[in-house]
Amino acid sequence: MAGLQPLPGTGEGNYPLPLVLVEDVVRAFLLAMDAPGVEGHNVNMVGDVRPSSAEMIRPYPGRSRRDFRLHTQNLYRAYAVDMVKWVAKRAGRKVRSAAGVAQL
C-alpha cells in the first residue's frame, strides 16, 4: 500500500454522522413538488443509518489500496491550531475573517 494518508477528524471518531442518501433527497424533492403549502418551509432530511467517521473510513484501505487512517484530535485544539494559522495569515494580509468552531 502507498504511504499513510491521514484523514482529519475531531473527537475519537465515534460520533454518529447525519447522512442522507441521494435517492432519499430526490424522492423528497419530488414529493414536495406536489405537496400543498410547502413553499418557504425548511426540511431536515437525515437518514436512519448514522455511521461514525471511523466506520465510514474502515472500508477505504481495501477498496482504494491506500493506507488511510483517521487522525482524531480535540475540537478545541483543532480550533486553536486554526486560529494560530489565521493570525499568521492575517499578519501577512492573506485572509479576511476567522472561522468559528462550528465551521470545523
C-alpha positions as a printed Julia matrix, in Angstrom:
104×3 Matrix{Float64}:
   0.0    0.0    0.0
   1.04   3.61  -0.52
   2.11   5.92   2.31
  -0.12   6.76   5.23
  -2.92   9.18   4.31
  -4.29  10.88   7.45
  -7.93  11.94   7.36
  -8.66  14.71   9.87
 -11.46  14.24  12.36
 -12.45  15.59  15.75
 -13.14  13.6   18.9
 -12.48   9.88  18.86
 -14.23   9.26  15.54
 -17.24   7.56  17.14
 -19.81  10.38  16.89
 -22.68   9.4   14.54
 -22.71  11.38  11.28
 -26.07  12.66   9.99
 -26.09  11.28   6.46
 -28.8   11.04   3.84
 -28.87   9.07   0.59
 -29.15  10.91  -2.72
 -32.14   8.77  -3.64
 -33.93   9.93  -0.47
 -33.26  13.59  -1.31
 -34.58  13.18  -4.86
 -37.69  11.4   -3.55
 -38.3   14.18  -1.0
 -37.98  16.87  -3.69
 -40.37  15.02  -5.99
 -42.92  14.61  -3.19
 -42.56  18.27  -2.19
 -43.31  19.42  -5.74
 -46.91  18.2   -5.43
 -47.44  18.89  -1.71
 -49.65  21.89  -0.91
 -48.34  24.65   1.37
 -44.66  23.72   1.46
 -43.38  26.93  -0.1
 -40.99  28.74   2.25
 -40.65  25.8    4.66
 -37.38  24.08   5.57
 -36.98  20.32   5.53
 -34.4   18.48   7.62
 -33.56  15.22   5.88
 -31.35  12.8    7.79
 -31.17   9.09   7.15
 -31.84   6.47   9.8
 -28.36   4.96   9.37
 -25.82   7.1   11.23
 -22.3    5.65  10.91
 -19.37   7.24  12.72
 -16.4    8.68  10.85
 -14.34   5.66  11.98
 -16.98   3.32  10.47
 -17.09   5.36   7.24
 -13.32   5.15   6.77
 -12.97   1.45   7.64
 -13.56   0.1    4.06
 -11.35   2.69   2.29
  -7.93   1.0    2.64
  -9.07  -2.21   0.95
 -11.06  -0.51  -1.8
  -8.54   2.19  -2.63
  -5.37   0.17  -1.95
  -4.11   3.04   0.21
  -3.33   3.09   3.9
  -5.95   5.5    5.27
  -6.24   6.22   8.98
  -8.44   8.56  10.97
  -6.38  11.28  12.64
  -8.54  12.45  15.54
  -7.98  15.45  17.75
  -9.83  17.52  20.31
 -12.23  20.04  18.73
 -10.88  22.95  20.77
  -7.29  22.02  19.93
  -8.21  21.94  16.23
  -9.84  25.37  16.62
  -6.77  26.74  18.42
  -4.49  25.46  15.65
  -6.74  27.06  13.01
  -6.73  30.35  14.93
  -2.91  30.37  15.07
  -2.87  29.8   11.3
  -5.44  32.58  10.85
  -3.35  35.02  12.92
  -0.27  34.19  10.83
  -2.2   34.64   7.59
  -3.82  37.82   8.89
  -0.38  39.23   9.68
   0.54  38.56   6.06
  -2.8   40.05   4.92
  -3.9   36.84   3.21
  -7.32  36.38   4.89
 -10.34  38.49   5.73
 -12.17  36.74   8.58
 -11.63  33.92  11.06
 -13.54  30.63  11.08
 -15.78  29.75  14.01
 -15.77  26.5   15.99
 -19.0   25.49  14.21
 -17.19  25.53  10.86
 -14.74  22.86  11.99
